[in-house]
Amino acid sequence: MVLLYFSYLIIVTNILILSVGYVANIVFIGSFLGGLMAIGTDPIILILGALLGAGLVAKSYKFSVIYLWLGAMFLTMLVHVILGTTRVIVDLVKFDALLIISALIIIATSFFRPLIADMTEDFEKPITKKAQK
């Protein structure tokens, strides 16, 4: 549940920062948004962010928020080495994109959690057959 709240916090914070930057006509925020749109649609970032979010949803951990943060940081460093980026701002945008994509996956799966629980409740009951005498 904490992971879901943190995911909402990530999305709302990004929307607030970007809307304030748009209203106040701040060039840095506009550049950040442009970079976020460019890097956020990169297939490598999309796949890694989706895997990070799905991995945290598939198995619930006690410190899942810390794992989300550390996972996004590790994947940012991995993509930094793979793609060979030289600017720090690009890595910050990648980190934010990974957090946003993971948060969207976590929020989307939270809507389907009751449906999945209803569908799988029959699988959880053990089937026992009485032995014939």
Chimera marker file (.cmm) of the C-alpha trace (Angstrom):
<marker_set name="trace">
<marker id="1" x="0.000" y="0.000" z="0.000" r="1" g="1" b="0" radius="0.5"/>
<marker id="2" x="2.904" y="2.341" z="0.738" r="1" g="1" b="0" radius="0.5"/>
<marker id="3" x="4.276" y="1.654" z="-2.736" r="1" g="1" b="0" radius="0.5"/>
<marker id="4" x="0.979" y="2.709" z="-4.281" r="1" g="1" b="0" radius="0.5"/>
<marker id="5" x="0.936" y="5.968" z="-2.294" r="1" g="1" b="0" radius="0.5"/>
<marker id="6" x="4.540" y="6.644" z="-3.281" r="1" g="1" b="0" radius="0.5"/>
<marker id="7" x="3.633" y="6.028" z="-6.926" r="1" g="1" b="0" radius="0.5"/>
<marker id="8" x="0.809" y="8.553" z="-6.695" r="1" g="1" b="0" radius="0.5"/>
<marker id="9" x="3.238" y="10.963" z="-5.040" r="1" g="1" b="0" radius="0.5"/>
<marker id="10" x="5.702" y="10.596" z="-7.930" r="1" g="1" b="0" radius="0.5"/>
<marker id="11" x="3.039" y="11.301" z="-10.544" r="1" g="1" b="0" radius="0.5"/>
<marker id="12" x="1.425" y="14.229" z="-8.675" r="1" g="1" b="0" radius="0.5"/>
<marker id="13" x="4.796" y="15.835" z="-7.903" r="1" g="1" b="0" radius="0.5"/>
<marker id="14" x="5.857" y="15.661" z="-11.537" r="1" g="1" b="0" radius="0.5"/>
<marker id="15" x="2.555" y="17.120" z="-12.708" r="1" g="1" b="0" radius="0.5"/>
<marker id="16" x="2.773" y="19.965" z="-10.176" r="1" g="1" b="0" radius="0.5"/>
<marker id="17" x="6.375" y="20.839" z="-11.019" r="1" g="1" b="0" radius="0.5"/>
<marker id="18" x="5.741" y="20.751" z="-14.740" r="1" g="1" b="0" radius="0.5"/>
<marker id="19" x="2.515" y="22.768" z="-14.504" r="1" g="1" b="0" radius="0.5"/>
<marker id="20" x="4.163" y="25.448" z="-12.341" r="1" g="1" b="0" radius="0.5"/>
<marker id="21" x="7.039" y="25.591" z="-14.819" r="1" g="1" b="0" radius="0.5"/>
<marker id="22" x="4.612" y="25.944" z="-17.693" r="1" g="1" b="0" radius="0.5"/>
<marker id="23" x="2.557" y="28.669" z="-15.994" r="1" g="1" b="0" radius="0.5"/>
<marker id="24" x="5.637" y="30.623" z="-14.857" r="1" g="1" b="0" radius="0.5"/>
<marker id="25" x="7.310" y="30.093" z="-18.248" r="1" g="1" b="0" radius="0.5"/>
<marker id="26" x="10.500" y="28.646" z="-16.757" r="1" g="1" b="0" radius="0.5"/>
<marker id="27" x="12.884" y="27.566" z="-19.497" r="1" g="1" b="0" radius="0.5"/>
<marker id="28" x="14.626" y="24.873" z="-17.442" r="1" g="1" b="0" radius="0.5"/>
<marker id="29" x="11.332" y="23.114" z="-16.687" r="1" g="1" b="0" radius="0.5"/>
<marker id="30" x="10.395" y="23.262" z="-20.361" r="1" g="1" b="0" radius="0.5"/>
<marker id="31" x="13.725" y="21.749" z="-21.320" r="1" g="1" b="0" radius="0.5"/>
<marker id="32" x="13.288" y="19.101" z="-18.634" r="1" g="1" b="0" radius="0.5"/>
<marker id="33" x="9.818" y="18.252" z="-19.968" r="1" g="1" b="0" radius="0.5"/>
<marker id="34" x="11.145" y="17.993" z="-23.510" r="1" g="1" b="0" radius="0.5"/>
<marker id="35" x="13.932" y="15.709" z="-22.367" r="1" g="1" b="0" radius="0.5"/>
<marker id="36" x="11.470" y="13.660" z="-20.342" r="1" g="1" b="0" radius="0.5"/>
<marker id="37" x="9.264" y="13.171" z="-23.387" r="1" g="1" b="0" radius="0.5"/>
<marker id="38" x="12.234" y="12.227" z="-25.551" r="1" g="1" b="0" radius="0.5"/>
<marker id="39" x="13.850" y="9.847" z="-23.068" r="1" g="1" b="0" radius="0.5"/>
<marker id="40" x="10.531" y="8.539" z="-21.728" r="1" g="1" b="0" radius="0.5"/>
<marker id="41" x="9.663" y="7.160" z="-25.156" r="1" g="1" b="0" radius="0.5"/>
<marker id="42" x="13.015" y="5.402" z="-25.570" r="1" g="1" b="0" radius="0.5"/>
<marker id="43" x="12.332" y="1.656" z="-25.829" r="1" g="1" b="0" radius="0.5"/>
<marker id="44" x="15.158" y="0.762" z="-23.444" r="1" g="1" b="0" radius="0.5"/>
<marker id="45" x="13.794" y="3.071" z="-20.752" r="1" g="1" b="0" radius="0.5"/>
<marker id="46" x="10.219" y="1.878" z="-21.337" r="1" g="1" b="0" radius="0.5"/>
<marker id="47" x="11.146" y="-1.788" z="-21.020" r="1" g="1" b="0" radius="0.5"/>
<marker id="48" x="13.376" y="-1.309" z="-17.973" r="1" g="1" b="0" radius="0.5"/>
<marker id="49" x="10.794" y="0.887" z="-16.219" r="1" g="1" b="0" radius="0.5"/>
<marker id="50" x="8.025" y="-1.605" z="-16.934" r="1" g="1" b="0" radius="0.5"/>
<marker id="51" x="10.154" y="-4.481" z="-15.641" r="1" g="1" b="0" radius="0.5"/>
<marker id="52" x="10.992" y="-2.538" z="-12.489" r="1" g="1" b="0" radius="0.5"/>
<marker id="53" x="7.346" y="-1.742" z="-11.807" r="1" g="1" b="0" radius="0.5"/>
<marker id="54" x="6.153" y="-5.247" z="-12.623" r="1" g="1" b="0" radius="0.5"/>
<marker id="55" x="8.849" y="-6.804" z="-10.458" r="1" g="1" b="0" radius="0.5"/>
<marker id="56" x="7.785" y="-4.748" z="-7.465" r="1" g="1" b="0" radius="0.5"/>
<marker id="57" x="4.118" y="-5.581" z="-8.024" r="1" g="1" b="0" radius="0.5"/>
<marker id="58" x="4.692" y="-9.307" z="-8.532" r="1" g="1" b="0" radius="0.5"/>
<marker id="59" x="6.327" y="-9.791" z="-5.152" r="1" g="1" b="0" radius="0.5"/>
<marker id="60" x="5.606" y="-7.448" z="-2.292" r="1" g="1" b="0" radius="0.5"/>
<marker id="61" x="8.586" y="-6.528" z="-0.182" r="1" g="1" b="0" radius="0.5"/>
<marker id="62" x="8.781" y="-4.852" z="3.183" r="1" g="1" b="0" radius="0.5"/>
<marker id="63" x="10.913" y="-1.994" z="1.844" r="1" g="1" b="0" radius="0.5"/>
<marker id="64" x="9.433" y="-1.781" z="-1.651" r="1" g="1" b="0" radius="0.5"/>
<marker id="65" x="9.691" y="2.029" z="-1.829" r="1" g="1" b="0" radius="0.5"/>
<marker id="66" x="13.420" y="1.817" z="-1.162" r="1" g="1" b="0" radius="0.5"/>
<marker id="67" x="13.718" y="-0.945" z="-3.757" r="1" g="1" b="0" radius="0.5"/>
<marker id="68" x="11.887" y="1.242" z="-6.290" r="1" g="1" b="0" radius="0.5"/>
<marker id="69" x="14.272" y="4.116" z="-5.614" r="1" g="1" b="0" radius="0.5"/>
<marker id="70" x="17.406" y="1.949" z="-5.679" r="1" g="1" b="0" radius="0.5"/>
<marker id="71" x="16.201" y="0.013" z="-8.731" r="1" g="1" b="0" radius="0.5"/>
<marker id="72" x="15.611" y="3.217" z="-10.684" r="1" g="1" b="0" radius="0.5"/>
<marker id="73" x="19.029" y="4.504" z="-9.604" r="1" g="1" b="0" radius="0.5"/>
<marker id="74" x="20.757" y="1.267" z="-10.618" r="1" g="1" b="0" radius="0.5"/>
<marker id="75" x="18.966" y="1.163" z="-13.977" r="1" g="1" b="0" radius="0.5"/>
<marker id="76" x="19.901" y="4.798" z="-14.587" r="1" g="1" b="0" radius="0.5"/>
<marker id="77" x="23.560" y="3.955" z="-14.022" r="1" g="1" b="0" radius="0.5"/>
<marker id="78" x="23.226" y="0.886" z="-16.259" r="1" g="1" b="0" radius="0.5"/>
<marker id="79" x="21.697" y="2.879" z="-19.110" r="1" g="1" b="0" radius="0.5"/>
<marker id="80" x="24.334" y="5.589" z="-18.554" r="1" g="1" b="0" radius="0.5"/>
<marker id="81" x="27.061" y="3.015" z="-19.179" r="1" g="1" b="0" radius="0.5"/>
<marker id="82" x="25.261" y="1.291" z="-22.064" r="1" g="1" b="0" radius="0.5"/>
<marker id="83" x="24.380" y="4.469" z="-23.974" r="1" g="1" b="0" radius="0.5"/>
<marker id="84" x="27.453" y="6.424" z="-22.937" r="1" g="1" b="0" radius="0.5"/>
<marker id="85" x="25.780" y="9.680" z="-21.930" r="1" g="1" b="0" radius="0.5"/>
<marker id="86" x="28.050" y="12.502" z="-20.807" r="1" g="1" b="0" radius="0.5"/>
<marker id="87" x="25.669" y="14.992" z="-19.171" r="1" g="1" b="0" radius="0.5"/>
<marker id="88" x="24.270" y="14.745" z="-15.654" r="1" g="1" b="0" radius="0.5"/>
<marker id="89" x="20.929" y="16.318" z="-16.618" r="1" g="1" b="0" radius="0.5"/>
<marker id="90" x="20.301" y="13.448" z="-19.035" r="1" g="1" b="0" radius="0.5"/>
<marker id="91" x="20.787" y="10.978" z="-16.193" r="1" g="1" b="0" radius="0.5"/>
<marker id="92" x="18.399" y="12.961" z="-13.972" r="1" g="1" b="0" radius="0.5"/>
<marker id="93" x="15.788" y="12.860" z="-16.713" r="1" g="1" b="0" radius="0.5"/>
<marker id="94" x="16.330" y="9.106" z="-17.162" r="1" g="1" b="0" radius="0.5"/>
<marker id="95" x="15.910" y="8.583" z="-13.424" r="1" g="1" b="0" radius="0.5"/>
<marker id="96" x="12.669" y="10.567" z="-13.423" r="1" g="1" b="0" radius="0.5"/>
<marker id="97" x="11.409" y="8.705" z="-16.493" r="1" g="1" b="0" radius="0.5"/>
<marker id="98" x="12.117" y="5.351" z="-14.856" r="1" g="1" b="0" radius="0.5"/>
<marker id="99" x="10.277" y="6.447" z="-11.706" r="1" g="1" b="0" radius="0.5"/>
<marker id="100" x="7.283" y="7.696" z="-13.723" r="1" g="1" b="0" radius="0.5"/>
<marker id="101" x="7.016" y="4.558" z="-15.860" r="1" g="1" b="0" radius="0.5"/>
<marker id="102" x="7.330" y="2.290" z="-12.820" r="1" g="1" b="0" radius="0.5"/>
<marker id="103" x="4.750" y="4.355" z="-10.943" r="1" g="1" b="0" radius="0.5"/>
<marker id="104" x="2.315" y="4.131" z="-13.848" r="1" g="1" b="0" radius="0.5"/>
<marker id="105" x="2.717" y="0.341" z="-13.954" r="1" g="1" b="0" radius="0.5"/>
<marker id="106" x="2.139" y="0.085" z="-10.192" r="1" g="1" b="0" radius="0.5"/>
<marker id="107" x="-0.965" y="2.308" z="-10.371" r="1" g="1" b="0" radius="0.5"/>
<marker id="108" x="-2.364" y="0.447" z="-13.379" r="1" g="1" b="0" radius="0.5"/>
<marker id="109" x="-1.955" y="-2.940" z="-11.708" r="1" g="1" b="0" radius="0.5"/>
<marker id="110" x="-3.622" y="-1.667" z="-8.535" r="1" g="1" b="0" radius="0.5"/>
<marker id="111" x="-6.840" y="-1.199" z="-10.512" r="1" g="1" b="0" radius="0.5"/>
<marker id="112" x="-6.769" y="-4.830" z="-11.618" r="1" g="1" b="0" radius="0.5"/>
<marker id="113" x="-5.790" y="-6.327" z="-8.255" r="1" g="1" b="0" radius="0.5"/>
<marker id="114" x="-9.418" y="-7.028" z="-7.107" r="1" g="1" b="0" radius="0.5"/>
<marker id="115" x="-10.211" y="-8.606" z="-10.471" r="1" g="1" b="0" radius="0.5"/>
<marker id="116" x="-7.137" y="-10.823" z="-10.293" r="1" g="1" b="0" radius="0.5"/>
<marker id="117" x="-7.988" y="-11.823" z="-6.706" r="1" g="1" b="0" radius="0.5"/>
<marker id="118" x="-11.494" y="-12.879" z="-7.788" r="1" g="1" b="0" radius="0.5"/>
<marker id="119" x="-10.143" y="-14.851" z="-10.726" r="1" g="1" b="0" radius="0.5"/>
<marker id="120" x="-7.502" y="-16.707" z="-8.738" r="1" g="1" b="0" radius="0.5"/>
<marker id="121" x="-9.421" y="-17.508" z="-5.572" r="1" g="1" b="0" radius="0.5"/>
<marker id="122" x="-10.417" y="-20.894" z="-6.997" r="1" g="1" b="0" radius="0.5"/>
<marker id="123" x="-6.767" y="-21.745" z="-7.618" r="1" g="1" b="0" radius="0.5"/>
<marker id="124" x="-5.800" y="-21.143" z="-3.998" r="1" g="1" b="0" radius="0.5"/>
<marker id="125" x="-8.151" y="-23.790" z="-2.611" r="1" g="1" b="0" radius="0.5"/>
<marker id="126" x="-6.478" y="-27.170" z="-2.488" r="1" g="1" b="0" radius="0.5"/>
<marker id="127" x="-8.325" y="-29.919" z="-4.270" r="1" g="1" b="0" radius="0.5"/>
<marker id="128" x="-8.615" y="-32.957" z="-2.064" r="1" g="1" b="0" radius="0.5"/>
<marker id="129" x="-10.129" y="-36.177" z="-3.214" r="1" g="1" b="0" radius="0.5"/>
<marker id="130" x="-11.207" y="-38.826" z="-0.821" r="1" g="1" b="0" radius="0.5"/>
<marker id="131" x="-9.612" y="-42.156" z="-1.386" r="1" g="1" b="0" radius="0.5"/>
<marker id="132" x="-12.019" y="-44.915" z="-2.304" r="1" g="1" b="0" radius="0.5"/>
<marker id="133" x="-12.236" y="-47.846" z="0.103" r="1" g="1" b="0" radius="0.5"/>
<link id1="1" id2="2" r="1" g="1" b="0" radius="0.2"/>
<link id1="2" id2="3" r="1" g="1" b="0" radius="0.2"/>
<link id1="3" id2="4" r="1" g="1" b="0" radius="0.2"/>
<link id1="4" id2="5" r="1" g="1" b="0" radius="0.2"/>
<link id1="5" id2="6" r="1" g="1" b="0" radius="0.2"/>
<link id1="6" id2="7" r="1" g="1" b="0" radius="0.2"/>
<link id1="7" id2="8" r="1" g="1" b="0" radius="0.2"/>
<link id1="8" id2="9" r="1" g="1" b="0" radius="0.2"/>
<link id1="9" id2="10" r="1" g="1" b="0" radius="0.2"/>
<link id1="10" id2="11" r="1" g="1" b="0" radius="0.2"/>
<link id1="11" id2="12" r="1" g="1" b="0" radius="0.2"/>
<link id1="12" id2="13" r="1" g="1" b="0" radius="0.2"/>
<link id1="13" id2="14" r="1" g="1" b="0" radius="0.2"/>
<link id1="14" id2="15" r="1" g="1" b="0" radius="0.2"/>
<link id1="15" id2="16" r="1" g="1" b="0" radius="0.2"/>
<link id1="16" id2="17" r="1" g="1" b="0" radius="0.2"/>
<link id1="17" id2="18" r="1" g="1" b="0" radius="0.2"/>
<link id1="18" id2="19" r="1" g="1" b="0" radius="0.2"/>
<link id1="19" id2="20" r="1" g="1" b="0" radius="0.2"/>
<link id1="20" id2="21" r="1" g="1" b="0" radius="0.2"/>
<link id1="21" id2="22" r="1" g="1" b="0" radius="0.2"/>
<link id1="22" id2="23" r="1" g="1" b="0" radius="0.2"/>
<link id1="23" id2="24" r="1" g="1" b="0" radius="0.2"/>
<link id1="24" id2="25" r="1" g="1" b="0" radius="0.2"/>
<link id1="25" id2="26" r="1" g="1" b="0" radius="0.2"/>
<link id1="26" id2="27" r="1" g="1" b="0" radius="0.2"/>
<link id1="27" id2="28" r="1" g="1" b="0" radius="0.2"/>
<link id1="28" id2="29" r="1" g="1" b="0" radius="0.2"/>
<link id1="29" id2="30" r="1" g="1" b="0" radius="0.2"/>
<link id1="30" id2="31" r="1" g="1" b="0" radius="0.2"/>
<link id1="31" id2="32" r="1" g="1" b="0" radius="0.2"/>
<link id1="32" id2="33" r="1" g="1" b="0" radius="0.2"/>
<link id1="33" id2="34" r="1" g="1" b="0" radius="0.2"/>
<link id1="34" id2="35" r="1" g="1" b="0" radius="0.2"/>
<link id1="35" id2="36" r="1" g="1" b="0" radius="0.2"/>
<link id1="36" id2="37" r="1" g="1" b="0" radius="0.2"/>
<link id1="37" id2="38" r="1" g="1" b="0" radius="0.2"/>
<link id1="38" id2="39" r="1" g="1" b="0" radius="0.2"/>
<link id1="39" id2="40" r="1" g="1" b="0" radius="0.2"/>
<link id1="40" id2="41" r="1" g="1" b="0" radius="0.2"/>
<link id1="41" id2="42" r="1" g="1" b="0" radius="0.2"/>
<link id1="42" id2="43" r="1" g="1" b="0" radius="0.2"/>
<link id1="43" id2="44" r="1" g="1" b="0" radius="0.2"/>
<link id1="44" id2="45" r="1" g="1" b="0" radius="0.2"/>
<link id1="45" id2="46" r="1" g="1" b="0" radius="0.2"/>
<link id1="46" id2="47" r="1" g="1" b="0" radius="0.2"/>
<link id1="47" id2="48" r="1" g="1" b="0" radius="0.2"/>
<link id1="48" id2="49" r="1" g="1" b="0" radius="0.2"/>
<link id1="49" id2="50" r="1" g="1" b="0" radius="0.2"/>
<link id1="50" id2="51" r="1" g="1" b="0" radius="0.2"/>
<link id1="51" id2="52" r="1" g="1" b="0" radius="0.2"/>
<link id1="52" id2="53" r="1" g="1" b="0" radius="0.2"/>
<link id1="53" id2="54" r="1" g="1" b="0" radius="0.2"/>
<link id1="54" id2="55" r="1" g="1" b="0" radius="0.2"/>
<link id1="55" id2="56" r="1" g="1" b="0" radius="0.2"/>
<link id1="56" id2="57" r="1" g="1" b="0" radius="0.2"/>
<link id1="57" id2="58" r="1" g="1" b="0" radius="0.2"/>
<link id1="58" id2="59" r="1" g="1" b="0" radius="0.2"/>
<link id1="59" id2="60" r="1" g="1" b="0" radius="0.2"/>
<link id1="60" id2="61" r="1" g="1" b="0" radius="0.2"/>
<link id1="61" id2="62" r="1" g="1" b="0" radius="0.2"/>
<link id1="62" id2="63" r="1" g="1" b="0" radius="0.2"/>
<link id1="63" id2="64" r="1" g="1" b="0" radius="0.2"/>
<link id1="64" id2="65" r="1" g="1" b="0" radius="0.2"/>
<link id1="65" id2="66" r="1" g="1" b="0" radius="0.2"/>
<link id1="66" id2="67" r="1" g="1" b="0" radius="0.2"/>
<link id1="67" id2="68" r="1" g="1" b="0" radius="0.2"/>
<link id1="68" id2="69" r="1" g="1" b="0" radius="0.2"/>
<link id1="69" id2="70" r="1" g="1" b="0" radius="0.2"/>
<link id1="70" id2="71" r="1" g="1" b="0" radius="0.2"/>
<link id1="71" id2="72" r="1" g="1" b="0" radius="0.2"/>
<link id1="72" id2="73" r="1" g="1" b="0" radius="0.2"/>
<link id1="73" id2="74" r="1" g="1" b="0" radius="0.2"/>
<link id1="74" id2="75" r="1" g="1" b="0" radius="0.2"/>
<link id1="75" id2="76" r="1" g="1" b="0" radius="0.2"/>
<link id1="76" id2="77" r="1" g="1" b="0" radius="0.2"/>
<link id1="77" id2="78" r="1" g="1" b="0" radius="0.2"/>
<link id1="78" id2="79" r="1" g="1" b="0" radius="0.2"/>
<link id1="79" id2="80" r="1" g="1" b="0" radius="0.2"/>
<link id1="80" id2="81" r="1" g="1" b="0" radius="0.2"/>
<link id1="81" id2="82" r="1" g="1" b="0" radius="0.2"/>
<link id1="82" id2="83" r="1" g="1" b="0" radius="0.2"/>
<link id1="83" id2="84" r="1" g="1" b="0" radius="0.2"/>
<link id1="84" id2="85" r="1" g="1" b="0" radius="0.2"/>
<link id1="85" id2="86" r="1" g="1" b="0" radius="0.2"/>
<link id1="86" id2="87" r="1" g="1" b="0" radius="0.2"/>
<link id1="87" id2="88" r="1" g="1" b="0" radius="0.2"/>
<link id1="88" id2="89" r="1" g="1" b="0" radius="0.2"/>
<link id1="89" id2="90" r="1" g="1" b="0" radius="0.2"/>
<link id1="90" id2="91" r="1" g="1" b="0" radius="0.2"/>
<link id1="91" id2="92" r="1" g="1" b="0" radius="0.2"/>
<link id1="92" id2="93" r="1" g="1" b="0" radius="0.2"/>
<link id1="93" id2="94" r="1" g="1" b="0" radius="0.2"/>
<link id1="94" id2="95" r="1" g="1" b="0" radius="0.2"/>
<link id1="95" id2="96" r="1" g="1" b="0" radius="0.2"/>
<link id1="96" id2="97" r="1" g="1" b="0" radius="0.2"/>
<link id1="97" id2="98" r="1" g="1" b="0" radius="0.2"/>
<link id1="98" id2="99" r="1" g="1" b="0" radius="0.2"/>
<link id1="99" id2="100" r="1" g="1" b="0" radius="0.2"/>
<link id1="100" id2="101" r="1" g="1" b="0" radius="0.2"/>
<link id1="101" id2="102" r="1" g="1" b="0" radius="0.2"/>
<link id1="102" id2="103" r="1" g="1" b="0" radius="0.2"/>
<link id1="103" id2="104" r="1" g="1" b="0" radius="0.2"/>
<link id1="104" id2="105" r="1" g="1" b="0" radius="0.2"/>
<link id1="105" id2="106" r="1" g="1" b="0" radius="0.2"/>
<link id1="106" id2="107" r="1" g="1" b="0" radius="0.2"/>
<link id1="107" id2="108" r="1" g="1" b="0" radius="0.2"/>
<link id1="108" id2="109" r="1" g="1" b="0" radius="0.2"/>
<link id1="109" id2="110" r="1" g="1" b="0" radius="0.2"/>
<link id1="110" id2="111" r="1" g="1" b="0" radius="0.2"/>
<link id1="111" id2="112" r="1" g="1" b="0" radius="0.2"/>
<link id1="112" id2="113" r="1" g="1" b="0" radius="0.2"/>
<link id1="113" id2="114" r="1" g="1" b="0" radius="0.2"/>
<link id1="114" id2="115" r="1" g="1" b="0" radius="0.2"/>
<link id1="115" id2="116" r="1" g="1" b="0" radius="0.2"/>
<link id1="116" id2="117" r="1" g="1" b="0" radius="0.2"/>
<link id1="117" id2="118" r="1" g="1" b="0" radius="0.2"/>
<link id1="118" id2="119" r="1" g="1" b="0" radius="0.2"/>
<link id1="119" id2="120" r="1" g="1" b="0" radius="0.2"/>
<link id1="120" id2="121" r="1" g="1" b="0" radius="0.2"/>
<link id1="121" id2="122" r="1" g="1" b="0" radius="0.2"/>
<link id1="122" id2="123" r="1" g="1" b="0" radius="0.2"/>
<link id1="123" id2="124" r="1" g="1" b="0" radius="0.2"/>
<link id1="124" id2="125" r="1" g="1" b="0" radius="0.2"/>
<link id1="125" id2="126" r="1" g="1" b="0" radius="0.2"/>
<link id1="126" id2="127" r="1" g="1" b="0" radius="0.2"/>
<link id1="127" id2="128" r="1" g="1" b="0" radius="0.2"/>
<link id1="128" id2="129" r="1" g="1" b="0" radius="0.2"/>
<link id1="129" id2="130" r="1" g="1" b="0" radius="0.2"/>
<link id1="130" id2="131" r="1" g="1" b="0" radius="0.2"/>
<link id1="131" id2="132" r="1" g="1" b="0" radius="0.2"/>
<link id1="132" id2="133" r="1" g="1" b="0" radius="0.2"/>
</marker_set>
